[in-house]
Amino acid sequence: MLDSLNRNLRYLFVLNFAFGFSIQLITPLFPLFVSELGASASQNALVISVGGLVSTILMIPSGLMIDRIGRKVLLIGSAIVNLISIFLFSYASSWQQVTPLFMLYNASWALFIPARMAMITANSDLSKRSSVFGIMNTSWPIAGIISTLTSGYLIEYLGWNQVFLVGAVINAFSILAGFKIDTGDEREVSSSEGLFKELLRDDILGVLSTFFIYGALMTTAIGGVNLIVPLYLESKFALSASKIALFFTLQSFITLITQMPSGRIADRYGRKKTILSVIVFIPFLFASWHLIDNWRIMLILNSLAFGLWSMTWPAILTLLSSSVPERLVGPAFGVNTTGNRLGTTIGPIIASFFYVNYSKTSPFLVAAAICSVGFLFAYRLNEIED
């Protein structure tokens, strides 16, 4: 699999695996940690959303900085910030103390994502870019399968401090891999002066607005569900941390299966068609949670919904990178990811509001409704040149 990648992308794959391992070791079950520190569901959502807000604010500046600072520097810097924040989590004794650390933790994500996407774009040909994104994206689920199982076990038998220690150690390997990346292999990109003004051109702004709003809608639904799932399963079925971790492990497993085939399908049959064909089913899968009272069936439905969403990733990233001039790719990824982070910021707030004030399953119905709007909005992608 890695034979089809150049040297930079192979080291980026390793960096992505280590970084993704540390992120997925902590993030999926993090609401349980915040709850253990005495936070209510609303306070839990506040912590998650404030962290997401920091990431949202920093995404566009991060994209604009790529060509000034360099992709390699941003990748290494993000790993260092991530390591520091994870290490400091072990010293937090209240949800109020966790909040600024979670903000720092999310800042590392804002530095990492645009730089990663820009590096993949710079080291791949357009004709095979969806396939390359598909291969590179497998690093996330491979890391996620191992990390979420490890996290559930460590939480249940050793405690959260061991989770943070393991996360910090693994993340150190991403720093080492980052130093191996050779910036000389990257394509030359022109100066970043005036990039922000170019982003505001009518033709560019229209394209970016479409991706921004679509991504914000879908991640609002996904972000809300991911917050509520651990709380709902613990409250409704009294599941242990290791069993709750299965939900996120299976998400990673499904993503691993879908990434490479979905990239090839998008390259062969069309990126827009791929996106529209798979997201149409997601609202029905989320809405079905309201009718089902069996956590094992919910496990399957949740995994299918996440798997369908993950199938759109290679197509979305390739479609975006081919819709703007090359010198705007980094900033464009920053704008796109800002929309995604905005969704994961407001999603938990919306979900927790319905969870606390209405039925425990109402967040899943709301997520289904938001995904339906996202599907309708995805038709605007047809206006963009494939």
C-alpha positions as CSV (number, residue, x, y, z in Angstrom):
1,M,0.0,0.0,0.0
2,L,2.7,2.5,1.0
3,D,4.7,1.6,-2.1
4,S,2.5,3.9,-4.2
5,L,3.5,6.9,-2.0
6,N,6.6,9.0,-2.3
7,R,9.1,9.5,0.6
8,N,7.3,12.5,2.1
9,L,3.9,10.8,2.1
10,R,5.3,7.6,3.7
11,Y,6.8,9.7,6.6
12,L,3.5,11.7,6.8
13,F,1.6,8.4,7.1
14,V,3.7,7.4,10.1
15,L,3.3,10.9,11.6
16,N,-0.4,10.8,10.9
17,F,-0.7,7.4,12.6
18,A,1.1,8.5,15.8
19,F,-0.7,11.8,15.9
20,G,-4.0,10.1,15.2
21,F,-3.4,7.4,17.8
22,S,-2.9,10.0,20.6
23,I,-6.0,11.9,19.5
24,Q,-8.2,8.9,19.3
25,L,-6.9,7.5,22.5
26,I,-8.4,10.5,24.3
27,T,-11.1,12.3,22.3
28,P,-13.8,9.7,21.9
29,L,-14.2,8.9,25.6
30,F,-13.1,12.4,26.8
31,P,-16.7,13.3,27.8
32,L,-16.5,10.5,30.4
33,F,-13.3,12.1,31.8
34,V,-14.9,15.5,32.1
35,S,-18.0,13.9,33.8
36,E,-15.7,12.2,36.3
37,L,-14.4,15.6,37.2
38,G,-17.9,16.7,38.2
39,A,-19.2,18.3,35.0
40,S,-22.9,18.1,34.1
41,A,-24.0,17.3,30.5
42,S,-24.2,21.0,29.7
43,Q,-20.8,21.7,31.3
44,N,-19.4,18.8,29.4
45,A,-20.7,20.2,26.1
46,L,-19.2,23.6,27.1
47,V,-15.7,22.1,27.5
48,I,-15.9,20.3,24.2
49,S,-17.4,23.3,22.3
50,V,-14.9,25.8,23.7
51,G,-12.1,23.6,22.5
52,G,-13.7,23.2,19.1
53,L,-14.1,27.0,18.9
54,V,-10.4,27.5,19.4
55,S,-9.7,25.1,16.5
56,T,-12.3,26.8,14.4
57,I,-10.8,30.2,14.9
58,L,-7.3,29.0,14.1
59,M,-8.0,27.0,11.0
60,I,-8.0,29.8,8.4
61,P,-4.9,31.5,9.9
62,S,-3.2,28.1,9.9
63,G,-4.0,27.6,6.2
64,L,-2.7,31.1,5.3
65,M,0.5,30.4,7.3
66,I,1.4,27.2,5.4
67,D,3.4,28.7,2.7
68,R,5.0,31.3,5.0
69,I,6.1,28.9,7.7
70,G,6.2,25.6,5.8
71,R,4.2,22.4,6.1
72,K,6.9,20.6,7.9
73,V,7.2,23.2,10.6
74,L,3.5,23.3,11.1
75,L,3.2,19.5,11.3
76,I,6.0,19.3,13.9
77,G,4.7,22.2,15.8
78,S,1.2,20.7,16.0
79,A,2.7,17.5,17.4
80,I,4.7,19.3,20.1
81,V,1.6,21.4,21.2
82,N,-0.5,18.2,21.3
83,L,2.1,16.3,23.4
84,I,2.3,19.2,25.9
85,S,-1.5,19.4,26.3
86,I,-1.9,15.7,26.7
87,F,0.8,15.5,29.4
88,L,-0.9,18.4,31.3
89,F,-4.3,16.7,31.3
90,S,-3.0,14.3,34.0
91,Y,-2.6,17.3,36.4
92,A,-6.2,18.6,36.0
93,S,-8.5,18.1,39.0
94,S,-11.7,19.9,37.8
95,W,-13.5,20.5,34.6
96,Q,-12.6,24.2,34.8
97,Q,-8.9,23.3,34.8
98,V,-9.4,20.9,31.9
99,T,-11.0,23.6,29.7
100,P,-7.9,25.7,28.8
101,L,-5.9,22.5,28.3
102,F,-8.6,21.2,25.9
103,M,-8.3,24.5,24.1
104,L,-4.6,24.0,23.7
105,Y,-5.2,20.4,22.6
106,N,-7.6,21.6,19.9
107,A,-5.2,24.3,18.7
108,S,-2.7,21.5,17.7
109,W,-5.4,20.0,15.5
110,A,-5.9,23.4,13.8
111,L,-2.2,23.5,12.9
112,F,-2.1,19.9,11.8
113,I,-5.0,19.4,9.4
114,P,-4.4,22.1,6.8
115,A,-0.7,21.3,6.7
116,R,-1.4,17.6,6.3
117,M,-3.9,18.1,3.4
118,A,-1.6,20.6,1.6
119,M,1.3,18.2,1.8
120,I,-0.8,15.3,0.3
121,T,-1.9,17.6,-2.5
122,A,1.6,18.8,-3.2
123,N,2.9,15.2,-3.4
124,S,0.2,13.7,-5.6
125,D,-1.2,14.0,-9.2
126,L,-4.8,15.1,-9.7
127,S,-5.7,12.0,-11.7
128,K,-5.0,9.8,-8.7
129,R,-5.4,12.2,-5.8
130,S,-8.6,10.7,-4.4
131,S,-6.9,7.3,-4.3
132,V,-3.9,8.9,-2.5
133,F,-6.1,10.6,0.0
134,G,-7.9,7.3,0.5
135,I,-4.6,5.6,1.3
136,M,-3.4,8.4,3.6
137,N,-6.7,8.5,5.4
138,T,-6.3,4.8,6.4
139,S,-3.7,5.9,9.0
140,W,-6.6,7.3,11.1
141,P,-8.7,4.2,11.4
142,I,-5.7,1.9,11.8
143,A,-4.6,4.1,14.7
144,G,-8.2,4.4,15.9
145,I,-8.8,0.6,16.1
146,I,-5.9,0.1,18.4
147,S,-6.2,3.3,20.4
148,T,-9.8,3.1,21.3
149,L,-9.5,-0.5,22.5
150,T,-6.4,0.5,24.5
151,S,-8.2,3.6,25.9
152,G,-11.2,1.6,27.1
153,Y,-8.9,-1.0,28.8
154,L,-6.7,1.6,30.4
155,I,-9.6,3.7,31.7
156,E,-11.4,0.7,33.2
157,Y,-8.4,-0.9,34.9
158,L,-5.6,1.7,35.4
159,G,-7.3,5.1,35.2
160,W,-7.1,8.2,33.0
161,N,-3.6,9.2,34.0
162,Q,-2.2,6.1,32.2
163,V,-4.2,7.1,29.1
164,F,-2.5,10.5,29.0
165,L,0.9,9.0,29.6
166,V,0.5,6.5,26.7
167,G,-0.9,9.3,24.5
168,A,2.1,11.6,25.2
169,V,4.7,8.8,24.5
170,I,3.0,7.7,21.2
171,N,2.7,11.3,20.1
172,A,6.5,11.8,20.5
173,F,6.9,9.4,17.5
174,S,5.0,11.8,15.3
175,I,7.6,14.5,16.1
176,L,10.4,12.2,15.0
177,A,8.6,11.3,11.8
178,G,8.0,15.0,11.0
179,F,11.8,15.7,11.1
180,K,12.2,13.0,8.4
181,I,10.0,14.9,5.9
182,D,12.1,16.5,3.1
183,T,10.7,19.9,2.2
184,G,12.8,19.9,-1.0
185,D,10.5,17.2,-2.5
186,E,7.5,19.5,-2.3
187,R,6.3,21.5,-5.3
188,E,7.1,25.1,-5.3
189,V,4.2,27.3,-4.2
190,S,4.2,31.0,-4.8
191,S,4.2,33.7,-2.1
192,S,1.2,33.9,0.2
193,E,0.9,37.7,-0.1
194,G,-2.6,38.7,-1.0
195,L,-4.0,35.2,-0.5
196,F,-6.8,36.4,1.8
197,K,-7.9,38.9,-0.9
198,E,-7.9,36.2,-3.5
199,L,-10.1,34.0,-1.2
200,L,-12.7,36.8,-1.4
201,R,-13.0,36.8,-5.2
202,D,-16.5,36.0,-6.2
203,D,-15.7,32.8,-8.0
204,I,-13.4,31.4,-5.2
205,L,-15.7,32.6,-2.4
206,G,-18.7,30.8,-4.0
207,V,-16.7,27.5,-4.2
208,L,-15.4,27.8,-0.6
209,S,-18.8,28.8,0.8
210,T,-20.3,25.6,-0.6
211,F,-17.7,23.4,1.0
212,F,-17.8,25.4,4.2
213,I,-21.6,25.1,4.7
214,Y,-21.8,21.5,3.7
215,G,-19.0,20.5,6.0
216,A,-20.4,22.6,8.9
217,L,-23.8,20.9,8.6
218,M,-22.5,17.3,8.4
219,T,-20.1,17.8,11.3
220,T,-22.7,19.5,13.4
221,A,-24.7,16.3,13.3
222,I,-21.6,14.0,13.7
223,G,-20.1,16.1,16.5
224,G,-23.4,16.2,18.5
225,V,-23.8,12.4,18.1
226,N,-20.2,11.7,19.2
227,L,-20.7,13.7,22.4
228,I,-24.0,12.1,23.3
229,V,-23.1,8.5,22.5
230,P,-20.8,7.9,25.6
231,L,-23.2,9.7,27.9
232,Y,-26.3,8.0,26.5
233,L,-24.8,4.5,26.6
234,E,-23.5,4.9,30.2
235,S,-26.9,6.3,31.3
236,K,-29.2,4.1,29.4
237,F,-27.4,0.7,29.4
238,A,-24.8,1.2,32.2
239,L,-22.1,0.1,29.7
240,S,-18.4,0.1,30.9
241,A,-15.8,2.3,29.3
242,S,-14.4,-0.6,27.3
243,K,-17.8,-1.4,25.8
244,I,-18.4,2.2,24.9
245,A,-15.0,2.2,23.3
246,L,-16.3,-0.5,20.9
247,F,-18.5,2.1,19.2
248,F,-15.5,4.2,18.3
249,T,-13.3,1.2,17.5
250,L,-15.9,-0.1,15.0
251,Q,-16.1,3.4,13.5
252,S,-12.4,3.2,12.9
253,F,-12.6,-0.3,11.5
254,I,-15.4,0.7,9.0
255,T,-13.4,3.8,8.0
256,L,-10.3,1.6,7.3
257,I,-12.4,-0.6,5.0
258,T,-14.0,2.3,3.2
259,Q,-11.1,4.7,2.5
260,M,-9.1,3.1,-0.3
261,P,-12.1,1.7,-2.2
262,S,-14.0,5.0,-1.9
263,G,-11.0,6.9,-3.2
264,R,-10.8,4.7,-6.3
265,I,-14.6,4.8,-6.8
266,A,-14.5,8.6,-6.7
267,D,-11.6,8.7,-9.2
268,R,-13.4,6.3,-11.5
269,Y,-17.1,7.3,-11.3
270,G,-17.0,10.9,-10.2
271,R,-16.5,12.7,-6.9
272,K,-19.8,14.5,-6.7
273,K,-21.8,11.3,-7.5
274,T,-19.9,9.4,-4.8
275,I,-20.7,12.1,-2.2
276,L,-24.4,12.3,-3.0
277,S,-24.9,8.5,-3.3
278,V,-23.6,7.7,0.2
279,I,-24.8,10.5,2.4
280,V,-28.5,10.0,1.5
281,F,-28.7,7.1,3.9
282,I,-27.2,8.8,7.0
283,P,-30.3,10.6,8.2
284,F,-32.3,7.4,8.4
285,L,-29.5,5.6,10.3
286,F,-29.4,8.4,12.9
287,A,-33.2,8.7,13.2
288,S,-33.5,4.9,13.9
289,W,-31.8,5.3,17.3
290,H,-35.0,6.8,18.5
291,L,-36.8,3.6,17.8
292,I,-34.3,1.0,19.0
293,D,-33.6,-0.1,22.5
294,N,-30.7,-2.5,21.9
295,W,-27.1,-1.1,22.2
296,R,-25.7,-3.9,19.9
297,I,-28.0,-2.8,17.1
298,M,-27.1,0.8,17.8
299,L,-23.4,-0.2,17.5
300,I,-24.0,-1.5,14.0
301,L,-26.2,1.5,12.9
302,N,-23.7,4.1,14.3
303,S,-20.8,2.4,12.5
304,L,-22.7,2.3,9.2
305,A,-23.5,6.0,9.5
306,F,-20.0,6.9,10.2
307,G,-18.7,4.6,7.5
308,L,-20.9,6.3,4.9
309,W,-19.7,9.7,6.0
310,S,-16.1,8.6,5.9
311,M,-16.6,7.4,2.3
312,T,-17.0,11.0,1.2
313,W,-13.6,12.3,2.6
314,P,-11.3,11.4,-0.4
315,A,-13.9,12.8,-2.9
316,I,-14.4,16.0,-0.9
317,L,-10.7,16.7,-0.4
318,T,-9.9,16.1,-4.0
319,L,-12.8,18.1,-5.3
320,L,-11.8,21.0,-3.2
321,S,-8.1,20.9,-4.2
322,S,-9.0,20.8,-7.9
323,S,-11.5,23.7,-7.5
324,V,-9.1,26.4,-6.6
325,P,-5.7,27.6,-7.9
326,E,-2.7,25.7,-6.5
327,R,-1.5,28.6,-4.5
328,L,-4.8,28.7,-2.7
329,V,-5.0,25.0,-1.8
330,G,-3.6,25.5,1.7
331,P,-5.9,28.4,2.6
332,A,-8.8,26.6,1.0
333,F,-8.3,23.5,3.2
334,G,-8.1,25.9,6.1
335,V,-11.5,27.4,5.2
336,N,-13.0,23.9,4.6
337,T,-11.7,22.6,7.9
338,T,-13.0,25.7,9.7
339,G,-16.5,24.7,8.6
340,N,-15.9,21.2,9.9
341,R,-14.6,22.5,13.2
342,L,-17.5,24.9,13.5
343,G,-19.8,22.0,13.2
344,T,-18.0,20.0,15.9
345,T,-18.1,23.2,18.1
346,I,-21.9,23.9,17.9
347,G,-22.9,20.2,17.4
348,P,-22.2,19.3,21.1
349,I,-24.1,22.4,22.3
350,I,-27.1,21.6,20.3
351,A,-27.1,17.9,21.2
352,S,-26.6,18.5,24.9
353,F,-29.5,21.1,24.9
354,F,-31.9,18.5,23.5
355,Y,-30.4,15.7,25.7
356,V,-31.0,17.7,28.9
357,N,-34.3,19.4,28.0
358,Y,-36.0,16.8,25.9
359,S,-35.8,13.0,25.5
360,K,-32.4,11.2,25.7
361,T,-32.8,10.2,22.0
362,S,-33.8,13.6,20.7
363,P,-30.2,14.5,19.7
364,F,-30.2,11.6,17.2
365,L,-33.4,12.9,15.6
366,V,-31.9,16.4,15.4
367,A,-28.7,15.0,13.9
368,A,-30.9,13.2,11.3
369,A,-32.6,16.5,10.4
370,I,-29.3,18.4,10.1
371,C,-27.9,15.7,7.9
372,S,-30.9,15.9,5.7
373,V,-30.3,19.6,5.2
374,G,-26.6,18.8,4.5
375,F,-27.7,16.3,1.8
376,L,-29.9,18.9,0.1
377,F,-27.1,21.4,0.2
378,A,-24.6,18.9,-1.3
379,Y,-26.4,19.3,-4.6
380,R,-24.6,22.6,-4.9
381,L,-21.4,20.7,-5.4
382,N,-22.8,19.9,-8.9
383,E,-22.1,23.6,-9.7
384,I,-18.3,23.0,-9.1
385,E,-16.1,21.7,-11.9
386,D,-15.1,18.1,-11.3
